[in-house]
């Protein structure tokens, strides 16, 4: 009987996916579209269209701005391969005044998530300051959308990144670009201890207690760094893999290595289900960089002398010229934890970057 039930469930899922990919276009079965008015996310009596956003005026005074995310972050897509189009309003200080979902085709129904829960998740963005970092487990709760981590990660990036980009365009946020520096071409043999001492490899350790468990065991001991620096990448990856990696990189692309020990996982299962890594991402300035399965190559060990054995490893490609590894960036880690009997998420952050000793002029 159990086998029959499993077969029936698989047949149902197969039929759903078949319908979504044929008669309705990719994921067309799950498409949701909503009507909207600009005044739903910003209280104003007049809206003036600008390049990529609207100015909202109230009684003749500038009250804030409204934007459509597809104008700014169309490249950020969820499970379905489509953008979750979002209307965002913010006041003249950069505080979000409202968020409304305009279109999505996420198959959240397959994991038992109701549409009203997705919409409820979005309500918590009102009142958030876009000049401050907010992410899942750090200002944003996933209680309403537990089980839809990939969708939530991408939706969060869409809202924050779109709002910041529009705010820069409107002159609300001033950006001071760090000067891009040249990476040294020299190759020097360095042990694992040398790389740690020179801060070429950064470390993030998470204990079980930090995730709601009753002990202080190491849950995840994670190491990461920029693989495209010769004296870093050649030692961590080995000369052969380093050359193979750098030869394949397109202009503006950067390779990041990530390794971990402990019972926890920085990969999770989201990337296997939806092609998106839901537990790690990078942040730099107004940009958030999310990794997909096509950006990833599995690594099983660290080549450097005296390096520890690892449980997981991966090489990730940042496919964006806007990312500058010679300037500081944030490595963001999101892990599930138990808050009583409820599943929640907690966010951890470590600053990455290339140390001065690996850059020209030092």
LINSULZI-V240739 format. One record per residue. N is the residue number from 1. D_LAST is the distance of its C-alpha to the last C-alpha in whole Angstrom. Layout:
BEGIN
N;D_LAST / N;D_LAST
END
This chain:
BEGIN
1;70 / 2;66 / 3;65 / 4;67 / 5;66 / 6;62 / 7;63 / 8;65 / 9;62 / 10;60 / 11;62 / 12;62 / 13;58 / 14;58 / 15;61 / 16;59 / 17;56 / 18;58 / 19;59 / 20;56 / 21;55 / 22;58 / 23;60 / 24;58 / 25;55 / 26;52 / 27;52 / 28;55 / 29;57 / 30;55 / 31;54 / 32;54 / 33;54 / 34;55 / 35;56 / 36;54 / 37;55 / 38;52 / 39;53 / 40;53 / 41;50 / 42;50 / 43;53 / 44;53 / 45;56 / 46;54 / 47;52 / 48;50 / 49;48 / 50;45 / 51;42 / 52;42 / 53;43 / 54;46 / 55;46 / 56;49 / 57;51 / 58;54 / 59;56 / 60;54 / 61;51 / 62;48 / 63;48 / 64;45 / 65;44 / 66;45 / 67;43 / 68;44 / 69;41 / 70;42 / 71;41 / 72;37 / 73;37 / 74;39 / 75;37 / 76;37 / 77;40 / 78;42 / 79;44 / 80;46 / 81;44 / 82;45 / 83;43 / 84;45 / 85;45 / 86;45 / 87;46 / 88;44 / 89;45 / 90;43 / 91;44 / 92;42 / 93;40 / 94;38 / 95;41 / 96;42 / 97;46 / 98;47 / 99;47 / 100;49 / 101;49 / 102;50 / 103;50 / 104;49 / 105;50 / 106;49 / 107;51 / 108;51 / 109;55 / 110;54 / 111;53 / 112;55 / 113;53 / 114;56 / 115;55 / 116;55 / 117;53 / 118;50 / 119;51 / 120;51 / 121;48 / 122;47 / 123;48 / 124;46 / 125;43 / 126;45 / 127;44 / 128;40 / 129;38 / 130;35 / 131;33 / 132;33 / 133;32 / 134;35 / 135;35 / 136;38 / 137;38 / 138;37 / 139;39 / 140;41 / 141;43 / 142;45 / 143;48 / 144;50 / 145;48 / 146;48 / 147;48 / 148;46 / 149;42 / 150;41 / 151;43 / 152;42 / 153;38 / 154;38 / 155;41 / 156;38 / 157;35 / 158;38 / 159;39 / 160;35 / 161;34 / 162;36 / 163;37 / 164;33 / 165;33 / 166;37 / 167;36 / 168;33 / 169;35 / 170;38 / 171;35 / 172;36 / 173;32 / 174;29 / 175;26 / 176;23 / 177;21 / 178;17 / 179;15 / 180;14 / 181;11 / 182;11 / 183;10 / 184;9 / 185;13 / 186;12 / 187;15 / 188;15 / 189;18 / 190;18 / 191;21 / 192;22 / 193;21 / 194;17 / 195;17 / 196;19 / 197;17 / 198;13 / 199;15 / 200;15 / 201;18 / 202;20 / 203;24 / 204;27 / 205;30 / 206;33 / 207;37 / 208;40 / 209;41 / 210;39 / 211;41 / 212;44 / 213;45 / 214;46 / 215;44 / 216;40 / 217;40 / 218;36 / 219;37 / 220;34 / 221;31 / 222;28 / 223;25 / 224;23 / 225;19 / 226;18 / 227;19 / 228;18 / 229;15 / 230;16 / 231;14 / 232;16 / 233;19 / 234;20 / 235;20 / 236;22 / 237;24 / 238;25 / 239;24 / 240;27 / 241;27 / 242;23 / 243;24 / 244;27 / 245;26 / 246;23 / 247;26 / 248;28 / 249;26 / 250;27 / 251;25 / 252;23 / 253;24 / 254;22 / 255;23 / 256;23 / 257;24 / 258;26 / 259;28 / 260;31 / 261;33 / 262;36 / 263;39 / 264;38 / 265;37 / 266;34 / 267;36 / 268;39 / 269;42 / 270;41 / 271;39 / 272;42 / 273;45 / 274;43 / 275;40 / 276;38 / 277;36 / 278;37 / 279;35 / 280;31 / 281;29 / 282;26 / 283;26 / 284;24 / 285;25 / 286;28 / 287;28 / 288;29 / 289;29 / 290;32 / 291;32 / 292;35 / 293;36 / 294;35 / 295;32 / 296;32 / 297;32 / 298;33 / 299;31 / 300;33 / 301;31 / 302;27 / 303;26 / 304;24 / 305;25 / 306;27 / 307;27 / 308;30 / 309;32 / 310;32 / 311;35 / 312;34 / 313;31 / 314;30 / 315;27 / 316;27 / 317;27 / 318;26 / 319;28 / 320;27 / 321;24 / 322;24 / 323;22 / 324;18 / 325;16 / 326;13 / 327;15 / 328;17 / 329;20 / 330;23 / 331;25 / 332;29 / 333;31 / 334;35 / 335;37 / 336;41 / 337;43 / 338;46 / 339;47 / 340;51 / 341;53 / 342;50 / 343;47 / 344;44 / 345;41 / 346;38 / 347;34 / 348;31 / 349;28 / 350;24 / 351;21 / 352;19 / 353;15 / 354;12 / 355;10 / 356;6 / 357;6 / 358;8 / 359;6 / 360;6 / 361;4 / 362;0
END
